Amino acid sequence: MFSIATYFSVQYLVVLLPAAFGLYAVLPQKGRRWVLLGASYAFFWAVSGKLLVYLLFSTLSIHHLGLWMGRLQAGRDQALAAAPKEERKALRARWQRRLTGVVAFGVVLHLGILLTVKYTPFFATNLNHLFQALGLGWQVRIPAFLLPIGISFYTLQGVAYCFDVYRGKIPADGNLLRLALFMSFFPQIMEGPICRYGDTAQRLWEAPPVAWENFLFGAQRILWGMMKKMVVADRLNLFIRQVFWNYAEYDGLVIALAAVAYTLQLYMDFSGTMDLALGSGQLFGVTLPENFRRPFFSRTIGEFWRRWHITLGTWFKDYVFYPVSLARPMKRLTTWGRKHLGPHYGPLLAGSVALFCVWLGNGLWHGAGWHYIFFGMYHFFWILLENLTEPVTLRWARRFHVNREALPYRIFQMVRTGILVCVGELFFRADGLRAGLAMFSKMLTQFSLATVKDGTIFTLGMDKRDCLVVALVVLVMLVVGVLQERGHGIRQNLARRSLAAQFAAGYALILSIVILGAYGVGYAPVDPIYAQF
């Protein structure tokens, strides 16, 4: 069977994407729609085989749920128009309960499927541990489920669609094929970004004609993502794997370097995949939402997560944080808090409850393991602490005449945030919570420069040449990031140059990947990390 392991595979880059783009370019609009839909389902079949049934069920069910809610909304509006004014409030409440029941059923159905196939083994294992600790002879059979690639991503898209129809933000889509294309668009189904129906569905269905600018920008974005993944992320993998699998053999400095390397690898891998996904979409004239905005320029943990995996963060904000914080009990808690704790700390009571729900969900979304839950609680703690201490920090800055916008202070904040992020990613990557705690303990108690002084550090999967290549590419990307932070549109500026300059830039990227890419003897291509989530 023709199979595709990653977006960076030959099958995707040399076969599927060029074939889809070639057919798309020569066909009329209706044909282009079928090319996108056919390529999307062919891609999912090549990745997950018969597990395509999960995607089909999800698409068919949210289509039906949307139409169901649409009929209820139409019936509600007709009933309200015909009802006397004094009866409308009670009538609206009755119809609203029906709508709430439908959307609740949809959310429970889809999140229930996700929880069942992804988390049942985790819960069953921990339940058996509990029975054993209590001295009971009970044992729960631990089931095993086949997990389709991307289920966490398209499930959240489907849930968002149901909520948006329920809230009246978008009308229920009667066109099953348009909804199917929105749910399955192949450049983003494996790792996101998590799209909203109102942002991409109609553009996909319009299937705009091929444009030179879209082709140029899309190809540049794809090559940029390939350089991140193949030159940096894959090269770092040998060192990271060696240290995380055998952490007991190494001192705290090696573990700290591995934590930094993994944070860099995760960023290069995930943002590189997003570059490829967005670039692929742009080839077809479809603008997918940005998922990264230079997160390592962040000055706080909260800002970091507004710049990292942006579409997941906004999903949790819109569909978890706001519904929890604006629920009636939380509103009453906020009113009480404002009265007794003041305008800053009062709203933090309800906000903290909602924030806890967000980060518990965020941790579990990434995987079934206590270290993922710890990862979520770790970031919840730091963001909550930032919220609690902000008034104190402001008073301190005014008292000691500290300019919080001065470059040295901003750099201090960025470095501090980067260190906290690297510690969090250590637990994220570790083989379980106990391993993460042991590694963190060694960083604090067994820190030594011996492995650097005697050169042992260059025998753990990366030699000096590898380190030089990574440093060079990271430096280039740092310069590009600084320019983008200052508002320079690099690709837009390049587009105003001559055609020869544009091709030269493209060839420079290609040569960088060919010459510096981590492949061949001694390297193994690494599956995109976020595809497993």
N, C-alpha and C positions, 0 to 999 in steps of 0.2 A: 504493500500500500504506500502511496505517496504520502510522506509524513513531514511535518514541519516542527522542529523542536523549539526554535526561537525566531524572533524577528531578524536576527543577525545571521540566520542560516542561508546557505546558498539557495535552498528551495524557495525561500521568501524573496530574497534580494535579486535573484537572477531569473526565477521562473514565475512565481505568482504575481509579484508586484509589476514587473514589466509587461506580463501578458494581460493583466487587468487594465493597466494604463493604456496599452496599445489598442485593445478592443474599445475601451472607453473613448479614446480620441477619435475613432473613425465612425462610431455609431451615432444615430440621432438621439434626442433626449430620452425617449422611452426605452431605447436599447441601453443607454448608459445606466439607467436605474437598475435594469436586470443584471448588468455587469457587476455593479457594486453589490447587489444582493447575492448573486451567484458566487462572487469571489469571497464574500463574507462567510457564507455557509460552507464553501469549499475549504476555506482556511480553518474554520472551527472543526470540520470533519477531519482534516489532516492533523490537527493538534490533539483532538480528544476522541475521534472515532465515534462509536455508538453512543457516547455520552452527550452527543448532540441533542438527545432527547430531553435533557435538562433545559437547554436553551429554548427548544420548541415549546415545552410545557410552560416555561416562564413567560414567553412571548404571548402565547394563546391565552393564558390566564389573565395577564394584566390587560390584554385587549378586551376581554370579556368584562373584567371588573370596571374598566374605564367606561365602557358602554352602559353598564349597569348603573354606575353613578351618574352618567349623563342623562339617562332616562329619569332617574329620581330627581335630578335638578330641574329637568323640564317639567315634570309633574308638580314639583314644589312651586315653580313659578306660575304655572297655570292655576293651581289651587289658591295661591296668594292673591292673584289678580281677581279671582272670582269671589273671594271671601270678604266679609265685612271687616272694616278696619279694626274693630275691637277683638276680633278673633285671630288676627294675623300672627300675633306673637306666639300664642299657643300652637297654632298650625305650623309656624316656622320651626318651633322646637321639635314637634313630632317628626317632621321631614328630616330635620338635622340628625335626630337619633338614628333614623334609617341609614342616612349617608355615613354616619360615624360607624355604624355596624358593618357596612360594606367595606370601608377602608380598613377597619380593624381586622376584618377577616382576611383581606388581601395581604396586609403587613404580616400577620401571624402565619399565613400560608407560606409566603416566600422566605421570611426570616426563619420560619420553622424548618423548611427544607435545608437552608444553609446551616442552621445549628445542628440538624440531625446528621448530615453527611460529614460535616467538618469537625464537630465537637463531641459527638457521642462517645468515641473511644476515650477521649480525655476525661469526660465526666464518669464514665464507667470505671476507668482505672482508679480514679481518686475515690470512688465509692467503695471499691474493693479494698483500698488501703484503709479506709475508715472502718470497714467491717473487721479487718484484721487487727487494727489498733484496739477495737472494742472487745476483741476476743470472740467474735461471732464466727460461725463457720459458713456464713453465706458468701457466695461469690456470684458476681454478675458476669455473664458472658460478654466479652469485649468484641463488638462487631467491627467489621472492616468495610468501608464504603469506597467505591471508586469516585474520585473527586475530579470533576471537569475543570480544566484550566479556565481561570477568569470568573468563576462562579461568584466570588465576593464582589467583583466589579459590576457585572450585569445585574446581579440581584439588587444592589443599591440603586442602580439606574431605574429598575422596574418599580421599586418602592417609592422613589422620588416621583416617578410619573403618576402613581396612584395618589400620592399626597397632593400633587399639583392639580390634578383633576378635581379632587375632593375640595380643595381650597378655592377653586374657580380661577386659578392662574392660567390654566390652559383648557381648551375644550377637549372632551374625549375624542380620540381619533378613530373614525370609522373605517379607516383604510388599514387593514391588517398588514399589508406589504410595507407600507411606510413605517409602521411601528416596528415591524420585524427588522427593517434596515437600520433603524435607530438603535435597536437593541444589539445588533450583531456586527456593526461596521468593523471590518477586520483590522484596521490599524490600531484600534483602541480596545478591542474586546479582551485581550489577554492581560494587560496591565493598566488599563485606563488611558487617558483621564476619564473620570466618572462624569459623563455628560448629562445635561438636563435636556428634556425633550424640546423645550422652547428654544434652545440654543442651536441644535444641530439637525433635528428631524426634518424640517422643511427644506433646509439647504441640501441635505442629502437627497431628498426626493426630487428637488429641482434639477439635480445632476447638471451643474453648469458646464459649459463647454471648456475645453482645455485652453489655458492662457499661458503665454510665455513667462510672465512674471511669476505665476504660481508654480510653474515647472522649475524655474530657476531657484526660487526661494525654497521650494520643497526639497530639491536635490541638495542644496547647501545644508539644510537642516539635517537631512539624513546622514550626510558625510560627517557633520559635526558630531552627531550622536554616535556614529560608528567609531570615531576617534576616541571619544570618552570611554566607550565600552571596551574596544579591542586593544587600545594602547595602554590605558590606565587600569580599568577595573579588572580585566582578565590577567594583566601582569601582576597585580597585587594579590591575586587569589592564592598562589602557591605559598607565599609567606603567611597569609592569614590562616589558611587551612592548617599549615604546620603548627602554628602557635596555639590556635584554639583547640585543636585535637590533642595536643600534648603539652598543655599549659603547665602541668606539674613539673616539667623539666626546665622551665625558664624562670628568670628573675622578673622583678616588677617592671624594669625598663622595657624589656622585650614585650611584655603583656601590654604596657601602655602604648608602645609603638604599634602593636597589632590592633589595639582599639582605635587609634587614629587612622591606621591604614584601612580598617574595615569601614569606618565612617566615610572616608574618601571613596572607597570602593562602592559602597551602597549609593552614594550620591552620583558617582560617575555611571554606574550601572543603570540606576532608575531614571535619572535625568537624561542619560544617553538614549535609553529606550523611549522616553517621552519625546526627545528630539526626532527620533525615527518615526514615531507614531504621528506626531504633528506634521512632520515633513511629508509622510505618505498621504495624510489627509489633504495637505495643501496641493499636492499634485493634481488632485481631483477638484480643487477649488473649495474644499471644506475646511473651515477654520475651527479646529478643536480647541477647547479651553487650555490655557497654560497651567501646568502643574507645578512649576518651580519658578521662583523669582529670586535667584541669587541668595539662598538662605544663609550662607556663611557670612554675610554682611549684617546679620541680625544682631541687635544689641540686647535682646532679652529672649528667654525661651518662648514666651508667647509670640513674639514677632517671628522667631524661627519657624514656628508651626503655621504662621500665616503665609510663609514663603515656601514651605516644604509640603509636598503632596496637597496642593491648594484645594483641589476638587474634593478630596476626602474631608478636609477640614471644613469647607463650606457646607458639605452634606451634613456633617454632624452638627454644625451650627444651626442650619435651617430646620433639620428634622429631629434633633434631639435637644440641643441647648435651649432654643427658644420655646418649644412646646413645654419642656419641663419648667423653665424659669417663669413662664407666663401662665402656668396652671393655677387654678384658684387657691389651693393651699400655699403655693409659693408667693402669690400676690399678697395674701394676708401676712405671710412671714416678712415680706419686704416692707409692708406698711408698718408692722410692729418694729422692724429693725430701724427704719428711718426715724421713728419716734424716739427710740431708746439708744441707738448707736450713732445716729447722724447720717448725713447724705452719702458719705463714702462707704462706711462699713455696713450700713443697713442693707443696701441692695446686694452686698457680697454674700449674705446668708443664702438667699435663693440662688444666686449666681454660682456659689460654691457647690451646692447640691447638683445643679445642672452640669457644672464643670466635671464633677466626679462621674456622673453618668456618661459624659462624653469620653472621658479618658479610660473608664472601664471598658466601654464599647470599643474604643480605639485599640486598646491593648488586645482584647479578644479578637477583634477583626483581623489582626495580623497573624494570629495563630492560636492553636490550642495548647497552651503550656503556661505554667506558673511564671516563667520568666517574661512572657508577653504581658501577663497581668501586671507583674512588677514594673515592666517598662512603662505601661500606662499610668500606674500610680506614681512612678518616679516623676514623670512630667506634670502630672496633676499637682504634686507637691510643690514643684518649683514655680509653676504658674500661679498657684494660690498664694505662695509666699511673695511673689512679685506684686500681686494685687494688694496684699495686706500691708506691705512695707512701703508702698509708693508714697504715701503722705510723709512718712519718716524720712525717706530718701530726699524728697523735695525740700523739707525743712533743713536737713543736713547740708544740702548743696547751697541753699541760700545763706545759712549761717557761716559756712567756711568759704563762701564766694567761689564755688566751683561752677565753672561753665560746662554744663552737661553736653553742649554742642561742640565743644572744642575737640579737635582731632585726637589728642592723646586720650581723653576720657572715652571717646567713641571706640578707639582701638582697644582700650582696656575692657570695655563692655563686650566687644566682639570676641576677644580672646577668652574672656570668662565664659561667655555663652558657648563658644566652641568646645571648651573643656567639659562643661556639663553635658553637652550633646554627646561627646565621645564616650563619656562614662555610661550614659544611657544606652548607647549602641553596643557597648561591651556586653551588657546584660541581654540585649536584643539578639546578639549573635551567639552567645554562649550556649553550650549544650545543656540547657536546663538552669534553673535558678541556683542550685547548689554550686554548679560550676562557675556561674557568674559571680557569686559571692566569694568563692575561693580565689578567683582571678583578681577581683577588686582588692581583697585582703593582701595578696602578694604585691600588688602595686604600691600599697601603703607601707608594708613591713619588710619587703625584700627588694627594695629598689637598689640597683647596682649598675655601674657603668662598665663592668668587666666585659660584657659581650660586645660592646662598641670598641673598647680599647684593644682587645685581642683579635678583632675582625670576625668573630663568630657570627655576628649579626648578618653578615653578607653570605652566609652559608645556609640560610634558612628559607631558601626558595627564591631569593632575589639577590643577585650580585650587584656590584657597584654600577655596572652599565644599566641594569634595570632601574636602580634608584635614580640614576641620572636622567633616564628617559622620563620617568614619572615626574621628577622635579621640573623638567623642562616643559612638559605639557601642562602641568598644574600652573606653572608661572605664566604661560601663554593665556590660559583660561582665567587666571587672576586678573591679568591686564584687561582682557575682554570684559570681565565682570565689572571692573572699576569704570571702564568707559560706559558700559550700559547703565550703571548706577548714576552716572553723571548725565544721562539722557542722550547719549550718542546712539543712533540707530545704525549699527555697523553694516547690516545687510542692505539697508536702504541707501546708505552712502555708497556701498559697493555697486548697487544697481545703477547709480548715476555715472559710474565709470564706463570706460570703453568695454566692448565685448571681449577684447583680448585680456583685459585686466580681470574680468569676471571669470573667464576660463582659467586664467593663471591661478586664481585663488582656489578654484575647484580642483585643479590638478595638484596644487600644493597639499590640499587635504587628502587627496587620493594617495599621493606619494608618502605622506606621513603615516597613513594606515598601512600601506604595503611595507614600508621600510621599518616602522617602529611597532607595528602591531604584534601582540603576543599570540603567536600561533606556531605550528610546526612541532618539531621534536621537543619534548619537555613541557609543552603546554597543552591544556585541554580546554576547549571552549566552555565557558561557564553559562549555564542557563540563567536568563534574567531573574534576579533575586525576587522581585515582587510578583512574578508570575505564580509563585507558590501560595500567595496570600489571597 
